[in-house]
Amino acid sequence: MNPVFLLWLAGAMVVFLSAATASRAYIASSNIVLLVFSLLLYCVGNLMMVRLMREGGLGLAISASAIAQLLLVNIIAFFMFGERLSTTQLAGVGLGVAAMILMLFPLEAKS
């Protein structure tokens, strides 16, 4: 996998996870500043996604971002906000991680 793609993916994940955490904090406090901050972070994250789409293509960029967010936001929800997933939901997260591994390290097709 292209190292530039992975670097931009990591950066976008930091921005999107910060935005999600700010959104959750807004829900708990109703502080409008947190909502505005969250929306600004989401805008920055989406601009970063444009670069990711150039590096890896639309399908890979959106899929890798969605699955990384799925995993990481659940870790944040568990440790910071005390939220829990059911066994079925945890299995779904596990399947998402397996899918991401398969997408990021594809076998070359032989023709």
Protein Blocks (a to p, Z undefined) as FASTA:
>chain_A
ZZklmmmmmmmmmmmmmmmmmmmmmmmnopaklmmmmmmmmmmmmmmmmmmmmmnojklm
mmmmmmmmmmmmmmmmmmmnopacdfklmmmmmmmmmmmmmmmmccdddZZ
